[in-house]
């Protein structure tokens, strides 16, 4: 979330990843020896090319058997133009109240919205 505008960054997943052509948050696998927060900082830099100030707030986790998806809200001082890698084809800064109606949301974002986890 950009602190200057209050808008949230969504990325359009490319055809080269799971759940292609859906709008999602940035994330990925936690590498051995990393915490969920450390993995997110790494993924933000890899996927968005962003290495500026980033404050994280941990929110709900999605659990399905042995699969755990840790959700965080990342706060940046200002909106920025991401330098997307191969995992995403587009991005949009979205008003929080518009996310529910955003087309083609990733199942993880939908789950988070349905479970009251996007408490900005």
C-alpha positions in Angstrom: 0.0 0.0 0.0 1.3 3.4 -0.9 1.1 5.7 2.2 0.8 8.8 0.1 -2.3 7.7 -1.8 -3.7 4.8 0.2 -3.9 2.6 -3.0 -2.9 -1.0 -3.2 -0.6 -2.6 -5.8 -1.9 -5.6 -7.8 0.1 -7.4 -10.4 -1.2 -9.4 -13.4 0.4 -12.8 -13.3 2.0 -13.9 -16.6 1.3 -17.0 -18.6 4.5 -18.5 -17.2 3.3 -19.0 -13.6 0.7 -20.9 -11.6 -2.7 -19.1 -11.7 -1.9 -17.2 -14.9 -3.8 -14.1 -16.0 -5.1 -13.3 -12.5 -4.5 -10.2 -10.5 -2.5 -10.9 -7.3 -0.3 -9.6 -4.6 3.5 -10.2 -4.8 4.8 -13.3 -3.1 6.5 -16.6 -3.5 8.2 -19.5 -1.8 10.1 -19.1 1.4 13.7 -20.3 0.8 15.5 -22.4 3.5 16.7 -20.2 6.4 14.3 -17.3 5.5 11.4 -16.0 7.5 8.1 -15.2 5.8 8.9 -11.5 6.1 12.4 -11.9 4.6 11.0 -13.9 1.7 8.5 -11.2 1.0 11.2 -8.5 0.9 13.2 -10.6 -1.5 10.2 -11.3 -3.7 9.3 -7.6 -3.8 12.8 -6.8 -5.1 12.8 -9.7 -7.6 9.3 -9.2 -8.9 8.9 -5.4 -8.8 12.5 -4.2 -8.8 11.7 -2.2 -5.6 14.4 -1.9 -2.9 13.2 1.2 -1.1 11.6 1.6 2.3 9.1 -1.2 3.0 7.2 -1.6 6.3 5.4 -5.0 6.7 2.4 -5.9 8.8 1.6 -9.6 9.0 -2.1 -10.5 8.5 -4.0 -13.8 8.1 -2.4 -17.0 6.8 -4.1 -19.3 4.3 -3.9 -23.0 5.3 -4.6 -26.0 3.0 -3.2 -29.2 4.4 0.6 -28.7 4.5 0.4 -25.6 2.4 0.7 -22.3 4.2 0.5 -18.9 2.5 1.6 -16.1 4.8 -0.1 -12.8 4.0 1.4 -9.4 4.7 0.5 -5.8 3.9 3.5 -3.9 2.7 3.6 -0.2 3.1 5.7 2.0 0.9 6.0 5.8 1.2 4.9 6.5 -2.4 3.5 4.8 -5.4 6.2 3.7 -7.8 6.4 2.3 -11.3 7.5 -1.4 -10.8 10.2 -2.9 -13.1 8.3 -6.2 -13.5 10.1 -9.5 -14.1 8.8 -12.5 -16.2 6.3 -13.4 -13.5 4.0 -10.5 -14.1 2.7 -8.8 -17.3 1.1 -5.7 -15.8 0.4 -3.8 -12.6 -2.2 -1.4 -11.2 -2.5 0.8 -8.2 -6.1 0.2 -7.0 -8.3 1.9 -4.4 -8.9 -0.6 -1.6 -12.7 -0.4 -2.0 -12.3 -1.4 -5.7 -10.4 -4.6 -5.1 -13.6 -6.6 -4.4 -14.9 -5.8 -7.9 -11.5 -6.1 -9.7 -11.7 -8.7 -12.5 -9.9 -12.0 -12.5 -8.6 -11.9 -8.9 -6.1 -14.6 -7.8 -7.8 -17.1 -5.4 -5.5 -16.0 -2.6 -6.7 -12.4 -2.9 -10.3 -13.6 -3.0 -9.8 -15.8 0.1 -8.2 -12.9 1.9 -11.1 -10.6 1.1 -13.7 -13.3 2.0 -12.0 -13.8 5.4 -11.7 -10.2 6.5 -7.9 -10.2 6.1 -7.4 -7.1 4.1 -7.8 -4.7 7.0 -5.9 -1.7 5.8 
